[in-house]
Each structure stands twice: as structure tokens, then as C-alpha cells.
Amino acid sequence: MNTKLSLHGLETLTRQCAGCRNTLSLVDNFNRCSGHNRSGGWKLLCKECELDGKVRTQRKSSFDRIITQHLKSSHEQLLNEALAQDVEETCPVKLRAMFPHFTDKQVTNMAKLNEKWNAANNFLIEEQSAWLDPSSRPEGGIEYREDLFGKPFAKFDSVDKVEQTIRAEQADLD
């Protein structure tokens, strides 16, 4: 008994191509799958995309889209908050006039702290801008100010050295 499988009625069925995202006629634009697991199914790429060698792109679930949207809005919010920050005064003479009851050491420490604050805020602005628009990222990356923030933790020899450095910086601020 030699029966031929009929495709009658399938002409009206459509499928979205995973490569070009076009909704096309199933019979006219898609090939049957080969292999024992999917022998009755249809390929995910249309014939044209299959010939062009397009790879199947992974579709994002609605959860992934929501996470991406919230992540982007979080970066935009951080950028807006950083842009709204006022630049802190770093001149010791002006700080002395603003805070006459401070000692010289306190004024000096405040000037250093304000300089760190301004540099950190500038870094945050650059980083958020670069995350939102990757083409704006500087080629060598964003400059790390070792003169203000010290060596990055990755450059220390041990955890004890990191603790000693942090404690010394805290003692300087008192």
C-alpha cells in the first residue's frame, strides 16, 4: 500500500521565520525537518534564510523583555540622578569661608573628599552614558584616578593589605 501524504489544507497555515521574523506560508516558504526526532515537523527558518545562511536568533521571552526594560530604566535613572548632582567645592579657601568653625585639617579633608565625590560622580555619568550608548565608550575605557582612590583591590597582594589601607584612609578622615 503506497500512500502519498497530502498537504491539502496546509496552504493556509503560516509561520514566523526565526531568522527574518516574516510571517510566511508554511508550505511555500518552509522546508520539512530532516532526522528522526522532527521528521514530521517544519524547519524554523524560511527557505530564503536557510539559503542565505542566517542563524536562528533566540527569541526573548516577555520576562526577558521586562528585565531588559527595567535594567535600561535603572541606568537612565542613575544617569539622571548623577547629572542632577551639584559640583562640590574643592577650594580650601572657599570651604574655609563656608565653614569657619572647621579646623585646617577638617577643611583639607573636606576638600579631598569633595574632589573624590566629583570624580566618582563624573565616573558614574560616563559609565551610565557608555552603558546606554556603547558607541560612546572611550577606546581605552574610563580612566581610573589612582591618585584619588588608591590602587584597585585587584592590585593588592592580600586581603590584609586591603584592610590596612582602608583603616589608614578612615583614620586620615577623622
C-alpha positions in Angstrom: 0.0 0.0 0.0 1.7 3.1 -1.2 0.0 6.2 0.0 1.2 9.7 -0.6 0.9 12.2 2.3 -1.2 15.1 1.1 -0.6 18.7 2.1 -4.2 19.6 1.5 -5.3 22.3 3.8 -1.8 23.3 4.9 -1.6 26.0 2.2 -3.4 28.4 4.5 -1.1 27.8 7.5 1.6 30.4 8.3 4.6 30.5 10.4 7.0 33.2 11.5 10.6 32.7 10.3 13.1 32.7 13.2 15.7 34.4 11.0 13.9 37.3 9.2 10.8 37.4 11.5 8.4 37.5 8.5 5.2 35.6 8.7 5.1 33.4 5.6 3.1 30.5 4.1 4.2 27.2 5.7 4.1 25.1 2.6 5.5 27.6 0.2 8.3 29.1 2.3 9.5 26.4 4.7 11.2 23.0 4.3 10.4 19.9 6.3 12.8 18.9 9.1 15.1 16.0 8.5 16.1 13.5 11.1 14.2 11.0 13.2 13.2 13.4 16.0 11.5 16.1 13.9 10.6 14.1 10.8 7.0 15.4 10.8 7.8 19.0 11.6 8.9 22.0 9.7 12.2 24.0 9.9 12.2 27.2 11.9 14.0 29.2 9.1 12.3 30.0 5.8 13.9 28.7 2.6 15.4 32.1 1.8 17.0 32.5 5.2 18.2 28.9 5.1 19.9 29.6 1.7 21.4 32.9 3.0 22.9 31.0 5.9 21.1 33.0 8.6 21.4 31.5 12.0 18.4 31.1 14.2 18.1 34.0 16.6 16.9 33.3 20.1 13.6 35.0 20.8 13.2 36.9 24.1 10.5 35.9 26.4 8.2 38.5 27.9 10.1 38.2 31.2 13.4 38.9 29.4 11.9 41.9 27.7 10.6 43.2 31.1 14.0 42.7 32.8 15.8 44.5 29.9 13.3 47.4 30.1 13.8 47.7 33.8 17.6 47.5 33.5 17.6 50.2 30.9 15.3 52.5 33.0 17.5 51.9 36.1 20.6 53.0 34.1 18.7 56.0 32.8 17.6 56.9 36.4 21.2 56.6 37.7 22.4 58.8 34.8 19.7 61.5 35.5 20.5 61.5 39.2 24.2 61.8 38.6 23.6 64.7 36.1 21.4 66.4 38.7 24.2 66.5 41.3 25.8 69.8 42.1 29.6 70.0 41.8 31.1 70.1 45.2 33.5 72.9 46.2 37.1 71.7 46.4 38.9 75.0 47.0 40.1 75.1 50.7 39.8 78.9 50.8 36.2 78.9 49.8 35.5 75.9 52.1 37.1 77.9 55.0 34.7 80.8 54.3 31.7 78.4 54.1 32.7 76.6 57.3 34.6 79.0 59.6 34.3 76.7 62.6 36.2 73.8 60.9 39.9 73.2 61.7 42.5 73.3 58.9 42.7 69.5 58.9 38.9 69.2 58.5 38.9 71.7 55.7 41.7 69.9 53.9 39.9 66.5 54.4 36.6 68.0 53.1 38.4 69.4 50.0 39.9 65.9 49.3 36.5 64.2 49.9 34.7 66.7 47.6 37.3 66.0 44.9 36.7 62.3 45.3 32.9 62.9 45.2 33.1 64.9 42.0 35.4 62.3 40.3 33.1 59.5 41.4 30.1 61.3 40.0 31.9 62.0 36.7 32.8 58.3 36.5 29.2 57.4 37.1 28.0 59.8 34.4 30.5 58.4 31.9 29.7 54.7 32.8 26.0 55.1 32.6 26.2 57.0 29.3 28.5 54.3 27.9 26.1 51.6 29.1 23.2 53.2 27.4 25.1 54.1 24.2 28.0 51.6 23.9 29.4 53.5 20.8 30.2 56.5 23.1 32.6 54.4 25.3 36.2 55.6 25.1 38.5 53.2 23.4 40.8 52.7 26.4 37.9 52.6 28.9 37.1 55.1 31.5 40.1 56.5 33.3 40.6 55.3 36.9 42.0 58.0 39.2 44.5 56.1 41.3 45.7 59.4 42.8 42.3 59.9 44.4 41.1 56.3 45.1 44.4 54.4 45.5 45.2 51.1 44.0 42.3 48.9 42.9 41.7 45.9 45.1 42.8 43.6 42.4 46.3 45.1 42.5 46.8 44.3 46.2 48.8 41.3 47.4 46.4 40.2 50.1 43.2 40.9 51.9 45.1 42.1 54.9 46.8 44.8 52.8 43.4 46.0 51.7 42.1 46.1 55.3 45.2 48.1 56.4 44.8 50.6 53.6 41.1 51.1 54.3 41.7 51.6 58.0 44.5 54.1 57.3 42.2 56.1 55.0 39.5 56.1 57.6 42.0 57.3 60.2 43.0 60.1 57.9 39.4 61.3 57.6 38.9 61.6 61.4 
